[in-house]
Structures are given as C-alpha cells and as structure tokens.
C-alpha cells in the first residue's frame, strides 16, 4: 500500500503519496479526495441493508424459537458493529 505524507498549509491538511524508491511525490490531495481514493481501492462489495425488509422477513419465520434466535443474533451484530 502506498505511503503518504501529511502536509499542513495554512492550517489545512493535504496529502501526497511519497515513493521512497524514486524519492518523489505524487499529486497533492485533500483529505476527502484521499479517503475517496483509498475506499475505491479497498472496498470490494457494497451491501445495502434495509431494516424494514429484515423485520418483514423475521415476521415470516413461523417458528417462534428460530425467530427469537435470529433477532438476538441481529442485535449482537449491531452491538459488535458499534464497537
């Protein structure tokens, strides 16, 4: 993964990729541009979750114990996601 130097000019942060082997810099990027570029490189898949659809699917599960188990697992995942 590329390494970047943080450059602060007039109180604002900018970032430039630095190549140690070539001892040179890439273009200057704002933090927003850098984050967008890095996310494009590392995000493999986008998953959209609809709470309404999940709740509807849970209601369609006829077995009460299975429904309860899944509801608890979803709550667990939500807690883990916030940590």
C-alpha positions in Angstrom: 0.0 0.0 0.0 1.2 3.5 -0.8 2.6 5.7 1.9 1.5 9.4 2.2 3.0 12.5 3.8 0.6 14.8 5.5 1.3 18.4 4.6 -0.3 21.2 6.6 -0.6 24.6 4.8 -2.4 27.5 6.3 -4.0 25.1 8.9 -5.4 22.8 6.3 -4.2 19.2 5.8 -3.2 17.8 2.4 -1.7 14.5 1.4 0.9 13.5 -1.1 2.0 10.0 -2.0 5.7 9.5 -1.4 7.8 7.0 -3.3 10.9 6.1 -1.3 12.5 4.3 -4.2 12.1 7.2 -6.5 12.4 9.9 -3.8 9.5 11.7 -5.4 5.9 12.8 -4.6 2.6 12.3 -6.3 -0.1 14.9 -6.7 -1.4 16.8 -3.7 -4.8 15.6 -2.4 -7.3 16.9 0.1 -8.3 14.5 2.9 -11.7 14.0 1.2 -10.0 13.1 -2.1 -7.5 10.7 -0.4 -10.3 8.9 1.6 -12.4 8.5 -1.5 -9.4 7.1 -3.5 -8.4 4.7 -0.7 -12.0 3.5 -0.3 -12.2 2.8 -4.1 -9.1 0.6 -3.8 -10.1 -1.4 -0.7 -13.9 -1.7 -0.8 -14.7 -5.0 -2.6 -18.5 -5.0 -2.3 -21.3 -2.7 -1.3 -24.1 -4.3 0.8 -27.3 -2.4 1.4 -29.4 -3.4 4.4 -33.0 -2.4 4.9 -34.2 -2.7 8.5 -37.8 -2.8 7.2 -37.1 -5.8 4.9 -35.3 -7.6 7.7 -38.2 -7.1 10.1 -40.6 -8.3 7.5 -38.5 -11.4 6.8 -38.3 -12.1 10.6 -42.1 -11.9 10.9 -42.5 -14.5 8.1 -40.5 -17.1 10.1 -43.2 -19.4 11.5 -41.1 -21.0 14.3 -41.0 -18.6 17.3 -37.7 -20.0 18.7 -36.0 -19.6 15.3 -37.3 -16.1 15.0 -36.1 -15.3 18.6 -32.6 -16.7 17.8 -32.2 -14.6 14.7 -33.4 -11.5 16.4 -30.9 -12.0 19.2 -28.1 -12.6 16.6 -29.0 -9.4 14.7 -28.9 -7.4 18.0 -25.5 -9.0 18.7 -24.2 -8.0 15.2 -25.5 -4.4 15.8 -23.6 -4.2 19.1 -20.4 -5.6 17.5 -20.7 -3.1 14.6 -20.8 -0.1 17.0 -17.6 -1.2 18.9 
